[in-house]
Amino acid sequence: MSAGVSLAIGIALLAVGTYAIRAAGPVLRKSISMSDSTERLMDRATVVLLVAVAITGAFFIDHDFAGWARPAGVTVGVIAALLKAPLAVVVILAAASAAGLRALGIA
């Protein structure tokens, strides 16, 4: 089997699996019931997971510390978001502050 055929089969299987997982949510939601405390726990777990991924991305490049400019930029972005700034402003402020710190020699 050629590499192109193997790649096409892999992509097709991934697409079918992704669709099956997405479709299983609404289908199983009607047949599986959870208590209110379990639902609250799942909501909190989702937030914790997203925050953990964001913090890891803010502080590390591969296995090395990213330097102080990136976490500072993320902090500025978070503060702007908490102050209800538009998304474009949040992104521009975060990027500008990180770039400014790097231009000053703070990696």
Backbone as a chain_set.jsonl record, in Angstrom:
{"seq": "MSAGVSLAIGIALLAVGTYAIRAAGPVLRKSISMSDSTERLMDRATVVLLVAVAITGAFFIDHDFAGWARPAGVTVGVIAALLKAPLAVVVILAAASAAGLRALGIA", "coords": {"N": [[0.851, -1.17, 0.0], [0.584, 2.186, -0.867], [2.057, 5.266, 0.346], [0.351, 7.444, 0.055], [-2.19, 6.279, -0.123], [-2.381, 5.095, 2.394], [-2.335, 7.399, 3.96], [-4.73, 8.625, 3.13], [-6.6, 6.738, 4.025], [-6.144, 6.89, 6.773], [-6.92, 9.569, 7.256], [-9.622, 9.411, 6.546], [-10.577, 7.561, 8.478], [-10.083, 9.021, 10.8], [-11.805, 11.191, 10.371], [-14.329, 9.894, 10.361], [-14.336, 8.819, 12.962], [-14.184, 11.188, 14.498], [-16.61, 12.428, 13.785], [-18.371, 10.479, 14.781], [-17.905, 10.621, 17.546], [-18.717, 13.26, 18.035], [-21.412, 13.063, 17.363], [-22.275, 11.239, 19.226], [-22.541, 12.57, 21.647], [-25.02, 14.256, 21.802], [-26.825, 12.134, 21.37], [-26.364, 10.255, 23.442], [-26.787, 11.894, 25.597], [-29.48, 12.096, 26.07], [-30.102, 9.591, 27.043], [-28.521, 9.04, 29.23], [-28.355, 9.956, 32.562], [-27.241, 12.397, 34.891], [-26.364, 13.379, 38.206], [-27.024, 16.574, 39.785], [-24.785, 17.505, 41.178], [-22.733, 16.1, 39.945], [-22.871, 17.156, 37.38], [-22.146, 19.826, 37.901], [-19.535, 19.367, 38.783], [-18.381, 18.387, 36.414], [-18.563, 20.669, 34.814], [-16.831, 22.391, 36.199], [-14.47, 20.898, 35.976], [-13.962, 21.098, 33.259], [-13.348, 23.828, 32.991], [-11.068, 23.963, 34.622], [-9.319, 22.288, 33.195], [-9.032, 23.73, 30.762], [-7.85, 26.102, 31.724], [-5.46, 25.064, 32.753], [-4.202, 24.176, 30.4], [-3.909, 26.637, 29.098], [-2.209, 28.013, 30.876], [0.058, 26.382, 30.806], [0.774, 26.728, 28.117], [1.38, 29.424, 28.215], [3.644, 29.613, 29.799], [5.618, 27.787, 28.962], [7.77, 26.591, 26.367], [7.974, 23.83, 24.542], [9.856, 21.946, 26.648], [11.023, 23.911, 28.03], [11.35, 26.999, 29.872], [9.453, 29.781, 28.849], [10.291, 32.373, 29.105], [9.954, 35.748, 30.439], [8.454, 37.587, 29.021], [6.295, 36.472, 27.546], [4.458, 35.341, 29.573], [3.866, 37.789, 30.819], [2.606, 39.185, 28.753], [0.346, 37.554, 28.426], [-0.837, 37.972, 30.909], [-1.47, 40.714, 30.721], [-3.339, 40.521, 28.652], [-5.337, 38.962, 29.917], [-6.14, 40.702, 31.957], [-7.162, 42.791, 30.386], [-9.27, 41.421, 29.192], [-10.834, 40.819, 31.434], [-11.624, 43.378, 32.031], [-13.486, 43.73, 30.154], [-12.752, 44.358, 27.513], [-12.851, 44.57, 23.917], [-12.315, 41.618, 21.864], [-10.344, 41.906, 19.845], [-8.872, 44.063, 20.823], [-7.906, 42.961, 23.198], [-6.201, 40.94, 22.21], [-4.372, 42.486, 20.713], [-3.276, 44.163, 22.704], [-2.07, 42.223, 24.392], [-0.197, 41.036, 22.639], [1.32, 43.285, 21.907], [2.385, 44.124, 24.372], [3.976, 41.91, 25.069], [5.737, 41.907, 22.881], [6.874, 44.43, 23.219], [8.243, 44.116, 25.663], [10.082, 42.172, 24.886], [11.497, 43.664, 23.014], [12.746, 45.401, 24.711], [14.597, 43.775, 25.768], [13.845, 41.92, 27.607], [13.417, 38.732, 27.82]], "CA": [[0.0, 0.0, 0.0], [1.422, 3.376, -0.969], [1.933, 6.223, 1.451], [-0.821, 8.278, -0.192], [-3.387, 5.516, 0.219], [-2.386, 4.986, 3.855], [-2.711, 8.705, 4.484], [-6.154, 8.83, 2.858], [-7.343, 5.86, 4.937], [-6.019, 7.486, 8.107], [-7.755, 10.775, 7.32], [-11.024, 8.974, 6.534], [-10.891, 6.985, 9.786], [-10.121, 10.122, 11.76], [-13.035, 11.953, 10.13], [-15.463, 9.092, 10.82], [-14.268, 8.764, 14.421], [-14.53, 12.504, 15.032], [-18.055, 12.61, 13.624], [-19.057, 9.561, 15.696], [-17.801, 11.169, 18.905], [-19.569, 14.453, 18.096], [-22.807, 12.633, 17.306], [-22.602, 10.457, 20.42], [-22.912, 13.466, 22.736], [-26.479, 14.487, 21.885], [-27.574, 10.871, 21.427], [-26.228, 9.681, 24.777], [-27.254, 12.867, 26.594], [-30.884, 11.798, 26.375], [-30.258, 8.286, 27.702], [-27.709, 8.982, 30.445], [-28.642, 11.079, 33.451], [-26.243, 12.64, 35.932], [-26.868, 14.218, 39.287], [-26.636, 17.982, 39.676], [-23.416, 17.676, 41.667], [-21.836, 15.581, 38.91], [-22.872, 18.147, 36.297], [-21.327, 20.96, 38.352], [-18.154, 18.902, 38.787], [-17.927, 18.321, 35.023], [-18.365, 22.048, 34.369], [-15.593, 22.88, 36.828], [-13.338, 20.161, 35.411], [-13.702, 21.681, 31.943], [-12.666, 25.099, 33.192], [-9.728, 23.67, 35.151], [-8.51, 21.759, 32.099], [-8.698, 24.822, 29.844], [-6.899, 27.002, 32.389], [-4.175, 24.365, 32.82], [-3.599, 24.219, 29.063], [-3.513, 28.018, 28.833], [-1.038, 28.344, 31.696], [1.192, 25.644, 30.257], [1.176, 27.412, 26.889], [1.913, 30.748, 28.527], [4.919, 29.558, 30.501], [6.6, 26.843, 28.446], [7.959, 26.227, 24.968], [8.438, 22.454, 24.708], [10.103, 21.676, 28.061], [11.796, 25.032, 28.554], [10.615, 28.191, 30.282], [9.286, 30.67, 27.695], [10.769, 33.713, 29.405], [8.979, 36.553, 31.168], [7.641, 38.419, 28.14], [5.038, 35.789, 27.202], [3.492, 35.391, 30.679], [3.441, 39.173, 31.038], [1.622, 39.479, 27.709], [-0.88, 36.834, 28.768], [-1.426, 38.677, 32.047], [-2.098, 41.936, 30.194], [-4.534, 40.089, 27.926], [-6.355, 38.54, 30.887], [-6.664, 41.916, 32.605], [-7.997, 43.485, 29.405], [-10.5, 40.637, 29.029], [-11.636, 41.023, 32.643], [-12.177, 44.727, 31.948], [-14.481, 43.657, 29.075], [-12.266, 44.937, 26.262], [-13.148, 43.722, 22.761], [-11.313, 40.58, 21.635], [-9.228, 42.443, 19.055], [-8.071, 44.896, 21.729], [-7.222, 42.036, 24.107], [-5.103, 40.295, 21.478], [-3.36, 43.495, 20.364], [-2.578, 44.563, 23.933], [-1.212, 41.127, 24.842], [0.932, 40.896, 21.711], [2.159, 44.49, 21.985], [3.14, 44.143, 25.622], [5.031, 40.893, 24.987], [6.735, 42.386, 21.915], [7.594, 45.545, 23.824], [9.192, 43.579, 26.638], [11.183, 41.534, 24.141], [12.317, 44.736, 22.419], [13.551, 45.956, 25.798], [15.588, 42.785, 26.169], [13.298, 41.001, 28.6], [12.954, 37.578, 27.04]], "C": [[0.899, 1.235, 0.0], [1.156, 4.328, 0.199], [0.694, 7.095, 1.281], [-2.116, 7.581, 0.186], [-3.495, 5.37, 1.736], [-2.82, 6.297, 4.502], [-4.204, 8.953, 4.299], [-7.014, 7.971, 3.784], [-7.305, 6.428, 6.353], [-6.898, 8.711, 8.272], [-9.232, 10.393, 7.372], [-11.433, 8.393, 7.88], [-10.981, 8.063, 10.866], [-11.401, 10.94, 11.611], [-14.256, 11.194, 10.642], [-15.487, 9.032, 12.348], [-14.654, 10.079, 15.065], [-16.029, 12.749, 14.935], [-18.824, 11.722, 14.596], [-19.029, 10.086, 17.129], [-18.701, 12.396, 19.054], [-21.044, 14.075, 18.104], [-23.218, 11.89, 18.569], [-23.048, 11.35, 21.575], [-24.405, 13.699, 22.845], [-27.289, 13.199, 22.003], [-27.538, 10.298, 22.842], [-26.753, 10.609, 25.862], [-28.691, 12.568, 27.02], [-31.043, 10.506, 27.167], [-29.461, 8.16, 29.001], [-28.04, 10.203, 31.299], [-27.562, 11.154, 34.53], [-26.876, 13.512, 37.003], [-26.384, 15.654, 39.088], [-25.201, 18.208, 40.133], [-22.4, 17.167, 40.644], [-21.76, 16.559, 37.748], [-22.017, 19.351, 36.661], [-19.847, 20.583, 38.347], [-17.591, 18.854, 37.367], [-17.695, 19.726, 34.46], [-17.071, 22.618, 34.934], [-14.369, 22.193, 36.241], [-12.972, 20.709, 34.033], [-12.926, 22.977, 32.074], [-11.24, 24.869, 33.684], [-8.81, 23.163, 34.047], [-8.098, 22.859, 31.128], [-7.698, 25.796, 30.451], [-5.518, 26.356, 32.465], [-3.464, 24.387, 31.469], [-3.113, 25.631, 28.748], [-2.269, 28.407, 29.622], [0.206, 27.637, 31.179], [1.692, 26.312, 28.985], [1.793, 28.769, 27.141], [3.32, 30.686, 29.106], [5.991, 28.695, 29.848], [6.589, 26.757, 26.934], [8.645, 24.874, 25.018], [8.615, 22.188, 26.199], [10.855, 22.824, 28.737], [10.888, 26.206, 28.911], [10.59, 29.183, 29.125], [9.877, 32.056, 27.911], [9.647, 34.532, 30.019], [8.075, 37.372, 30.27], [6.294, 37.757, 27.824], [4.055, 35.765, 28.369], [3.003, 36.806, 30.985], [2.401, 39.58, 30.004], [0.295, 38.795, 27.978], [-1.591, 37.523, 29.928], [-2.117, 39.958, 31.605], [-3.377, 41.586, 29.438], [-5.662, 39.679, 28.859], [-6.972, 39.748, 31.572], [-7.574, 42.681, 31.648], [-9.323, 42.75, 29.205], [-11.414, 40.802, 30.246], [-12.273, 42.402, 32.679], [-13.143, 44.867, 30.774], [-14.047, 44.384, 27.812], [-12.667, 44.019, 25.102], [-11.988, 42.744, 22.485], [-10.109, 41.106, 20.866], [-8.301, 43.285, 19.939], [-7.285, 44.014, 22.692], [-6.012, 41.427, 23.424], [-3.994, 41.294, 21.167], [-2.588, 43.942, 21.596], [-1.62, 43.477, 24.417], [0.016, 41.005, 23.95], [1.876, 42.09, 21.805], [2.984, 44.528, 23.267], [4.252, 43.095, 25.599], [6.127, 41.345, 24.025], [7.542, 43.538, 22.487], [8.617, 45.075, 24.846], [10.375, 42.893, 25.95], [12.083, 42.569, 23.504], [13.205, 45.4, 23.469], [14.601, 44.981, 26.31], [15.118, 41.838, 27.247], [12.691, 39.817, 27.846], [11.971, 36.85, 27.873]], "O": [[1.855, 1.318, 0.771], [0.17, 4.202, 0.925], [0.052, 7.45, 2.27], [-3.027, 8.195, 0.742], [-4.582, 5.507, 2.298], [-3.578, 6.301, 5.472], [-4.87, 9.439, 5.213], [-8.046, 8.431, 4.273], [-8.321, 6.443, 7.048], [-7.549, 8.879, 9.303], [-10.004, 10.97, 8.139], [-12.518, 8.695, 8.378], [-11.851, 8.014, 11.736], [-12.01, 11.335, 12.605], [-15.125, 11.783, 11.287], [-16.547, 9.179, 12.957], [-15.371, 10.095, 16.066], [-16.649, 13.222, 15.888], [-19.82, 12.156, 15.175], [-20.029, 10.001, 17.841], [-19.37, 12.558, 20.074], [-21.84, 14.715, 18.791], [-24.391, 11.909, 18.942], [-23.855, 10.924, 22.402], [-25.005, 13.376, 23.87], [-28.326, 13.178, 22.664], [-28.573, 9.901, 23.377], [-27.126, 10.147, 26.941], [-29.064, 12.763, 28.177], [-32.026, 10.346, 27.89], [-29.716, 7.25, 29.79], [-28.008, 11.337, 30.821], [-27.049, 10.142, 35.008], [-27.801, 14.28, 36.737], [-25.455, 15.909, 38.322], [-24.48, 19.012, 39.542], [-21.323, 17.746, 40.498], [-20.683, 16.767, 37.188], [-21.251, 19.846, 35.834], [-19.002, 21.386, 37.952], [-16.443, 19.24, 37.144], [-16.74, 19.947, 33.716], [-16.305, 23.258, 34.214], [-13.34, 22.834, 36.03], [-11.793, 20.773, 33.685], [-11.956, 23.201, 31.351], [-10.308, 25.516, 33.207], [-7.649, 23.565, 33.972], [-6.94, 22.917, 30.714], [-6.792, 26.264, 29.761], [-4.51, 27.033, 32.261], [-2.252, 24.594, 31.409], [-2.028, 25.806, 28.194], [-1.374, 29.062, 29.088], [1.284, 28.228, 31.123], [2.9, 26.449, 28.791], [2.638, 29.222, 26.369], [4.106, 31.615, 28.919], [7.172, 28.859, 30.155], [5.537, 26.84, 26.3], [9.779, 24.773, 25.486], [7.636, 22.199, 26.946], [11.271, 22.705, 29.89], [9.814, 26.384, 28.337], [11.618, 29.399, 28.484], [9.95, 32.84, 26.965], [8.513, 34.062, 30.11], [7.018, 37.817, 30.716], [5.262, 38.428, 27.837], [2.898, 36.141, 28.178], [1.849, 36.995, 31.369], [1.422, 40.247, 30.337], [-0.765, 39.39, 27.781], [-2.816, 37.642, 29.924], [-3.222, 40.258, 32.057], [-4.386, 42.279, 29.57], [-6.821, 40.015, 28.616], [-8.189, 39.813, 31.749], [-8.633, 43.165, 32.048], [-10.372, 43.378, 29.066], [-12.632, 40.913, 30.098], [-13.332, 42.587, 33.28], [-13.567, 45.972, 30.435], [-14.879, 44.963, 27.114], [-12.807, 42.811, 25.296], [-10.838, 43.015, 22.829], [-8.97, 40.781, 21.204], [-7.08, 43.214, 19.805], [-6.12, 44.293, 22.974], [-4.921, 41.4, 23.993], [-2.814, 40.988, 21.335], [-1.367, 44.085, 21.539], [-0.491, 43.772, 24.808], [1.138, 40.884, 24.442], [3.095, 41.923, 21.786], [4.15, 44.921, 23.246], [5.359, 43.365, 26.063], [7.312, 41.186, 24.316], [8.751, 43.622, 22.271], [9.736, 45.585, 24.887], [11.52, 43.023, 26.382], [13.299, 42.386, 23.453], [14.284, 45.9, 23.153], [15.399, 45.321, 27.184], [15.902, 41.035, 27.753], [11.588, 39.906, 27.307], [11.429, 35.832, 27.442]]}, "num_chains": 1, "name": "protein.A"}
